[in-house]
Amino acid sequence: MLLLSLPAKAADTDNVKFWLPHCKALLSSAGQADRKGAYFAGQCLGMIKASAFIVQAARPGGLPFRACLPDNAVTSDQLVSTVLQWMEKNPNLLGEDFIVVTMLAMAAAWPCK
């Protein structure tokens, strides 16, 4: 069981509830029809990919969680899809920081052995 102390609620534009619909647009071309939607979808992809780098590069004991994604075996779509599915299965975290929850999702999906 992974225990993590999350800060009090994240700001409205930093939480999972705000980013989840924009990130879903990455997996659907219909969601990127307008400029604002495309911008937020691109920003979401950048945050997820940066989080993947950070959570993999973390040294044991450096972060409260780590992930070990298989080398070159996970596409961007798979990464986004896995993270979003985990977020949707954990609605109690919708008000929490998007990047922290993204890293939690990756640690759950790809634990280090």
C-alpha positions in Angstrom: 0.0 0.0 0.0 1.4 3.4 -1.0 0.9 6.2 1.4 1.5 9.8 0.4 0.7 13.0 2.1 -0.8 15.3 -0.6 -1.0 19.0 0.0 -4.4 20.5 0.8 -6.5 21.0 -2.4 -4.6 22.0 -5.5 -5.5 25.3 -7.3 -8.4 24.9 -9.7 -6.2 24.9 -12.7 -3.6 22.5 -11.2 -5.9 19.7 -10.2 -6.9 16.5 -11.9 -10.6 17.7 -12.3 -9.4 20.6 -14.5 -6.9 18.6 -16.6 -8.8 15.3 -17.1 -11.0 16.5 -20.0 -8.2 18.3 -21.7 -6.0 15.1 -21.5 -8.9 13.0 -22.9 -8.8 15.3 -25.9 -5.3 13.8 -26.7 -7.0 10.5 -27.4 -9.7 12.0 -29.6 -9.2 14.2 -32.6 -12.6 15.8 -32.0 -11.5 17.3 -28.7 -8.7 19.3 -30.4 -10.9 21.2 -32.9 -10.5 24.5 -31.2 -7.2 26.3 -30.4 -7.8 26.4 -26.7 -8.6 22.7 -26.5 -5.5 21.9 -28.6 -3.3 24.1 -26.4 -4.5 22.4 -23.2 -4.2 18.9 -24.7 -0.6 19.7 -25.7 0.1 21.1 -22.3 -1.3 17.9 -20.8 0.9 15.7 -22.9 3.9 17.7 -21.9 3.1 17.4 -18.2 2.6 13.6 -18.4 5.8 13.0 -20.4 7.8 15.3 -18.0 6.3 13.4 -15.1 7.3 10.1 -16.6 10.9 11.3 -16.9 11.0 12.6 -13.3 9.4 9.5 -11.7 11.8 7.2 -13.6 14.8 9.3 -12.8 14.1 9.5 -9.1 16.5 7.7 -6.9 15.2 5.3 -4.3 14.3 7.4 -1.3 14.2 10.7 -3.3 10.5 10.6 -4.0 7.8 8.7 -2.1 7.2 6.7 -5.3 9.0 5.6 -8.4 8.0 4.0 -11.7 10.0 1.8 -14.1 8.4 2.1 -17.5 9.7 -0.5 -20.1 12.4 1.0 -22.3 10.9 2.3 -25.6 7.9 0.1 -25.1 5.2 2.7 -24.1 3.8 5.1 -26.7 2.6 8.5 -25.8 -1.0 7.4 -26.4 -0.5 4.3 -24.1 1.1 6.6 -21.4 -1.8 9.1 -21.5 -4.4 6.3 -21.6 -2.9 4.5 -18.7 -2.6 7.6 -16.6 -6.2 8.8 -17.4 -7.7 5.4 -16.7 -6.0 5.3 -13.3 -7.2 8.8 -12.5 -10.8 7.9 -13.4 -10.6 4.8 -11.1 -9.5 7.2 -8.3 -12.1 10.0 -8.3 -11.2 10.8 -4.7 -8.0 12.5 -6.1 -9.8 14.8 -8.5 -9.0 17.9 -6.4 -5.3 17.0 -6.0 -2.3 18.2 -7.9 -2.3 16.8 -11.5 1.4 16.1 -11.6 1.5 14.3 -8.3 -1.4 12.1 -9.2 0.1 11.5 -12.7 3.3 10.1 -10.9 1.1 8.0 -8.6 -0.7 6.5 -11.6 2.6 5.7 -13.3 4.0 4.1 -10.1 0.9 2.0 -9.8 1.0 0.9 -13.5 4.7 0.3 -13.7 6.1 -0.4 -10.3 9.9 -0.9 -9.9 10.8 -4.5 -9.0 
